[in-house]
Amino acid sequence: MASQPEHGLFGLQEIAQHEGIPPAYLRKVLGEFRRHRLLRSVKRIHGGYALGRAPEAITLWEVFSLLEADPYLDMCILGNRVCTPEASCAFHDEWQRVRKDLVALLQNRTIAEAAADVLKPGKLGSSSQIGRGVGEYGDPRKDEEDANWNPA
């Protein structure tokens, strides 16, 4: 949506087909975005979804924090619950630096900036790089898991 010149309405099926996302999963994600006012929806014959604010006013962090159960990435990457300086894993210090940089990046970049980057030729995610539209690594079971996704 952020990459479109006119920020009009987009139907659920249209988005699902264009992005290769299962409609049942997408409906849940879009509903969550709508509840947090990142999107607005119009219910009528030619209704659909539109951005709730200008794409320059929506950060990647706002999107990421709704999709990620642990947006600050506090969980240990080795699976040791929450790492603390007192009880840390082998990667704790490096992970803290990476985590801090990632959170800062997401908080400081907008979806407009990300959309502009994706549209550049040769960038992963550009229309020439989009996959087949099935689940992760082409596994149809992943589509079923995605359809059952429930945001925290």
C-alpha positions in Angstrom: 0.0 0.0 0.0 2.8 2.4 0.9 4.4 1.9 -2.5 1.3 2.9 -4.5 1.2 6.4 -5.9 -2.5 6.8 -4.9 -3.2 5.6 -1.5 -6.7 4.3 -2.3 -8.6 1.2 -1.1 -7.3 -2.3 -1.6 -9.4 -5.4 -1.3 -8.3 -8.3 0.9 -8.2 -10.7 -2.0 -6.2 -8.2 -4.1 -3.6 -7.8 -1.4 -3.5 -11.5 -0.7 -2.9 -12.4 -4.3 -0.4 -9.6 -5.0 1.7 -10.4 -1.9 1.2 -14.2 -2.0 -0.3 -14.3 1.5 -3.1 -16.7 2.5 -6.3 -14.7 2.8 -7.3 -16.1 6.2 -4.0 -15.2 7.7 -4.0 -11.8 6.0 -7.5 -11.0 7.4 -6.2 -11.5 10.9 -3.1 -9.3 10.3 -5.1 -6.5 8.7 -7.6 -6.7 11.5 -4.8 -6.2 14.0 -3.4 -3.3 12.0 -6.9 -1.7 11.8 -7.4 -2.1 15.6 -4.1 -0.2 16.1 -5.1 2.4 13.5 -2.3 1.7 11.0 -5.1 0.8 8.6 -8.6 1.9 8.1 -11.3 -0.2 6.4 -14.3 0.7 4.4 -17.2 -1.7 4.3 -19.2 -1.3 1.1 -19.4 -2.8 -2.3 -16.1 -1.3 -3.5 -14.6 -1.1 0.0 -11.3 -2.3 1.2 -8.3 -1.3 3.3 -6.2 1.9 3.2 -3.4 3.2 5.3 -4.6 4.9 8.5 -2.0 7.6 8.2 0.5 8.8 5.6 3.2 6.1 4.9 5.8 8.7 6.0 4.1 8.7 9.5 4.1 5.0 10.1 7.4 3.4 11.3 8.5 -0.1 10.6 8.5 -0.5 14.4 4.8 0.1 14.6 4.3 -2.8 12.1 6.9 -5.1 13.6 5.7 -4.7 17.2 2.3 -5.9 16.1 3.6 -8.9 14.2 6.3 -10.1 16.6 5.3 -11.6 20.0 8.5 -10.4 21.5 9.2 -7.1 19.7 12.2 -6.1 21.8 13.7 -9.6 21.1 14.4 -10.1 24.8 14.3 -13.9 24.5 17.7 -15.6 24.4 18.6 -16.6 20.8 19.7 -20.0 22.2 16.4 -20.6 23.9 17.4 -19.9 27.5 14.3 -17.8 28.3 15.3 -14.2 29.0 19.1 -13.5 29.0 20.3 -11.1 31.7 23.8 -9.9 32.4 23.8 -12.2 35.5 22.6 -15.3 33.6 23.7 -14.8 30.1 24.3 -17.1 27.1 27.5 -17.3 25.0 26.0 -14.7 22.5 24.4 -12.3 25.0 26.7 -9.3 24.5 26.7 -9.5 20.7 23.0 -10.2 20.6 22.3 -7.1 22.8 24.2 -4.9 20.3 22.4 -6.4 17.3 19.0 -6.2 19.0 19.6 -2.5 19.9 20.6 -1.7 16.4 17.6 -3.5 14.9 15.1 -1.8 17.2 16.7 1.6 16.4 16.5 0.9 12.7 12.8 -0.1 12.9 11.9 2.9 15.1 13.6 5.3 12.7 12.5 4.1 9.3 9.1 4.5 7.8 7.1 2.2 5.6 7.4 4.9 2.9 11.2 4.6 3.0 11.0 0.8 3.0 8.6 0.8 0.1 10.9 3.1 -1.9 13.8 0.8 -1.3 11.8 -2.3 -2.3 10.9 -0.7 -5.6 14.5 -0.2 -6.6 15.5 -2.7 -9.3 17.4 -5.7 -8.0 16.2 -5.3 -4.4 14.8 -8.4 -2.7 11.0 -8.0 -2.6 10.9 -6.0 -5.9 8.3 -7.5 -8.3 11.0 -9.4 -10.1 12.1 -11.1 -6.9 8.7 -12.1 -5.5 8.3 -15.9 -5.0 5.6 -18.3 -5.9 3.1 -17.1 -3.2 3.1 -20.3 -1.1 4.2 -20.7 2.5 7.8 -20.5 3.7 10.1 -22.4 1.4 7.2 -23.6 -0.7 5.7 -25.7 2.2 1.9 -25.7 1.9 1.7 -26.7 5.6 3.1 -23.3 6.5 0.0 -21.7 4.8 -2.2 -23.6 7.1 -0.2 -22.5 10.2 -0.3 -18.9 9.0 -4.1 -19.1 8.6 -4.3 -20.0 12.3 -2.0 -17.2 13.4 -3.3 -15.3 16.4 -1.5 -12.0 17.4 -0.5 -11.8 21.0 
